[in-house]
Amino acid sequence: MDTAEQEKMQFLGFFGVYRESYKLIFSWKKIFSQITLTLILPLSFIFLIHIQVSDALFGKIADDTENLTETPRGTPQHQKLLDLISSDWTTFFVFKLVYFILLLIFSLLSTSAVVYTVASFYTAKDVSFNKVISVVPKVWKRLMLTFLCTVVAFILYNVMAAAVMVIWVLTVGVRHGSAATFLVILIAILYLVGLVYLTVVWLLASVVTVLEDSYGYEAMIKSKELIKGNMGLSVMIVLKLNVSFFLTQLLFSMVVVNGGKLFDLGSMDRTLFGIVCFLLLSHLFLLMLVIQTVLYFVCKSYHHEIVDKSALSDHLEVYECYEPLTTKDVQLDYHV
């Protein structure tokens, strides 16, 4: 991708970003298929099996709790049910912990692989699946630090949002009727806008972490600067992807997990629908990772920060050699 092509990327709109992303996927369909099979399919399976197992564990806890309320206190059966419920909750929390660890590992590895592959395409760099797999473990620590900084940002944001709600309840409460309802709706909308904004920052910060010598909080600051001028486009893309993820998760939960109760579906129908959800979710994961990388180059182009192809190629080779990164790994030519 030469300088003229990079300059043109700033004019890519919503559909242009999707078109560019699909062009990349189909142009390098072999390596993206390999990444999907080894990293993204397991990620999707972990995500969906978590819904199924969590529902089963919650159902068992609910049944045991109901039996406990109907059992006289002080009886051996009551104590046995107490021990059983305690064991159920322990199993639930251990399962959640294992789930989050596996989800985090495969998410970071998938992000590393896809971002590296897309960047290699733009730098006309030869890349193979074996090379991608050898590079991926060497960048995950940087991505982990960026992820942890993002988690801290989300926690602080939610703490501040909770504080605002507490202050509102203590000062306004429900005394002003429709005005109070309007204010609650307004606060909820602003809260969701903030969540989407943080999500955009996180996605671009992940790309910055792989393609530049910044990570953690510094990558988030760079991501925040890149988004300026492309906020509307970034928010639209993230909203669309998040809605797609939510609908897929909702359909899986309603049809596959609870299909027998809600729709009287047979096990075969639910299994087939589960496979469809699994494939759709895998596609969404891959598409999201490609899109966030394309969006990075779009934002760079918008700010006239033309990425030096040879310098970026050298930066990517640093991962292959596993040498410490320096500030000269990625040089940017600024054009006004």
Order of alpha helices (4+ residues) and beta strands (2+ residues): alpha-alpha-alpha-alpha-alpha-alpha-alpha-alpha-alpha-alpha-alpha-beta-alpha-beta
